[in-house]
Amino acid sequence: MKSEPQPPPSAASQAVEIACKSGAPVQTRAERPCPIHQDVVFAGGGGGDRLDSIVFRNHYVASISVYQRQLAADGAGPKAPRWVPVLRDERLMAHPHFEDDAQSQRTLYTSRFLPAFDARLCAGGGGEADDGPPPSDGAREPPVGSLRFKLRQPSMMWSSCMELRNLRTYMYQSKAPLSR
């Protein structure tokens, strides 16, 4: 399948990739079933970039919820980072017990995200990604702007191998007019 995202139907634009690193799925407990998540950290220096779409190949994930790391004011005190839901229960497989669409290519457009989503935070303005994998193991929290995908698979047949693969992020820019 084609990995390059298609522009939204109403826009004459081109897709520009935003640098990011996707970590491996992380279990929150040793025993199963347990919550599993996969973090995406954006490289710094995005400037005026904004996240418009996320393209990935599903690998046996039935549904996902997406959270964004944002600064939130806790009363009069300093702003503390927290995970804010930006997409809830997006179905990736029609039937979680069958593998018909378990490895399909998917595109999530951020225009469908909840109003709490801040597309400019994902352009690297919130924190720098280092050369290592994203810190989704709990030892160090990901920087502001990072995304966390909560993975769900109710079928025990596939729950040990689920993840999002080949994840890429894009912004759309207006195509430059042709010069004569």
Salt bridges, closest charged atoms under 4 A:
GLU17 OE2 - ARG168 NE 3.85
GLU31 OE2 - ARG29 NE 3.11
ASP39 OD1 - ARG148 NE 2.66
ASP52 OD2 - ARG50 NH2 3.14
ASP89 OD1 - ARG152 NH1 3.25
GLU90 OE2 - ARG106 NH2 3.89
GLU90 OE2 - ARG112 NH1 3.21
ASP130 OD2 - ARG140 NH2 3.15
GLU141 OE1 - ARG69 NH1 3.73
GLU163 OE2 - ARG165 NE 3.01
